[in-house]
Amino acid sequence: MPSLEPSPEEFRRLTDRVGNLAVDFVAGLDARRTVSPTSAHSTSAAFDLPLPEDGIGEAIIDDLEQISQHLRAPTGRRLPYVVGSGDPIGALGDFYASLVNQNVTAWRSAPAAVAVERTVIRWLASAVGCEGFDGLFTSGGSLANLMALAMARELRAPANEDGAQPCVVYASEQIHMSIPRALALLGIGRSSLRLVPVDDHLRIDVDALKTVIESDRRAGRRGIAVVASAGTVMTGAVDPLAQVAEIARSHDLWLHVDGAYGGFAALAEPAKFDGLARADSISLDAHKWLYQPLDCGILLYRDGEQARRAFSYSAEYVNTSSEDPIESFAFFDHTIELSRRFRALKVWLSLRYHGLAAFREAIAGNLRQAQLLAQLIDSQPALELLAPVELSVVCFRWIGPDRAALNERNDQILKRVNQRGHVWLSNANVRGVVGLRACITNHRTTDDDVRAVVEEVLAAAEETAADTQAHADFGVSR
Ligand SMILES: Cc1ncc(COP(=O)(O)O)c(C=O)c1O
């Protein structure tokens, strides 16, 4: 009878081999293309394989090599969307967490893991200036935002027993797409999201926020929450949190702060996040700007009892017999999930290995690099910034004489930059103006990588201009 358990010798050989591959992968990162030249055809050829009836044994190591050929490699030049870099120390934590395979649902199932998670949450809350907040790890910012709004709904317009009641939520028009998605799932409805205009810095306009809340009040609509951004996904704008907190308090609205992208920048620039500690709940993503491997989201809340009100509902078979407040603690009373992986271990190892100061420095470095990129763009006549650089996002575009075609040209340039594969950028759209976007949440990014962004964009612009000319010539000669 074949056994699923490898012998200690076999397992040691495999972990040595995987360990060596991992070390080579990280050591060789800088020499890699960020965007590998793969295609649907080549990934199907590599991975659309039949399920083997008989195992292939140690040849699975070759599969890892194969995977590494079709990656978006986490180099210092991987700068699209909001993508973290993945600290190798954190990756060791993930490996060990999978191996010890604790179900972090309650202290009685995973005593060490529950204690570690609660400690890491306390550390992180205090590191971003929210001493005393409680919370837990989630798969990411989207789940944290959904859970925060479920808490707001249960506190302001209870729905758990009888279903959702009509209510509205306020956020700026720059809010992340996970907020309308959450409202849809919660039965509040996407049309109940009031999108408030923004100021010149793309931050929520607080006067407009007050006006819309008051007009809803007069019309008898029940407001339950304001969602402020601590770093919008498109441009990194940080809403004036203290002012928004004041408005939320005076209208008895829940204040949720979406800091999934920018919240950890409070480690380096606390003044920018003044008012964060007045939130009722906060989303953070350690898999973004704390450089942790996916997945590693965080929901912080001011009051654990409010999380219980939203999420606690359990059957008799999970009851605990302990009276001890620690031993009877159950995460499943505070979240949507029941079975949960040991996400906190990677953050625990990473923070204890490097120390908080190293993270503060790396984040400050990314903030400085975004300013460097902005300066390089400003000094290039062929490029222009599309928005103020508030955190580590830089939105910009190539400009040329044919103003009418600029959106299309910038689309082409972005595609070419990514085809060239040295740097990976994403698309910007700032008030209808199309461009390119670099988001530096990456501990591997160097100043040379930042310079490479400009060099690659200019090279791509030249190549695509040559293509456009060749097409035009071909059109004429036909
Ligand atoms: C501001 C903001 N909120 C929420 C999210 C969603 O986070 P996740 O992708 O971890 O679900 C993102 C993702 O980029 C984000 O930038």
The ligand as an SDF file (V2000), in Angstrom:
LIG
                    3D

 16 16  0  0  0  0  0  0  0  0999 V2000
   -7.1860   50.6930   -1.5710 C   0  0  0  0  0  0  0  0  0  0  0  0
   -7.4120   49.2260   -1.7360 C   0  0  0  0  0  0  0  0  0  0  0  0
   -8.4040   48.6200   -1.0640 N   0  0  0  0  0  0  0  0  0  0  0  0
   -8.6590   47.3030   -1.1720 C   0  0  0  0  0  0  0  0  0  0  0  0
   -7.8970   46.5220   -2.0110 C   0  0  0  0  0  0  0  0  0  0  0  0
   -8.2160   45.0580   -2.1270 C   0  0  0  0  0  0  0  0  0  0  0  0
   -7.2170   44.3150   -1.5200 O   0  0  0  0  0  0  0  0  0  0  0  0
   -6.9970   42.7450   -1.8770 P   0  0  0  0  0  0  0  0  0  0  0  0
   -6.5000   42.7460   -3.2830 O   0  0  0  0  0  0  0  0  0  0  0  0
   -5.9940   42.3130   -0.8720 O   0  0  0  0  0  0  0  0  0  0  0  0
   -8.3170   42.0850   -1.7360 O   0  0  0  0  0  0  0  0  0  0  0  0
   -6.8710   47.1030   -2.7550 C   0  0  0  0  0  0  0  0  0  0  0  0
   -6.0740   46.3080   -3.6990 C   0  0  0  0  0  0  0  0  0  0  0  0
   -5.2600   46.8080   -4.4150 O   0  0  0  0  0  0  0  0  0  0  0  0
   -6.6120   48.4890   -2.5990 C   0  0  0  0  0  0  0  0  0  0  0  0
   -5.6160   49.0930   -3.2670 O   0  0  0  0  0  0  0  0  0  0  0  0
  1  2  1  0
  2  3  1  0
  2 15  2  0
  3  4  2  0
  4  5  1  0
  5  6  1  0
  5 12  2  0
  6  7  1  0
  7  8  1  0
  8  9  2  0
  8 10  1  0
  8 11  1  0
 12 13  1  0
 12 15  1  0
 13 14  2  0
 15 16  1  0
M  END
$$$$
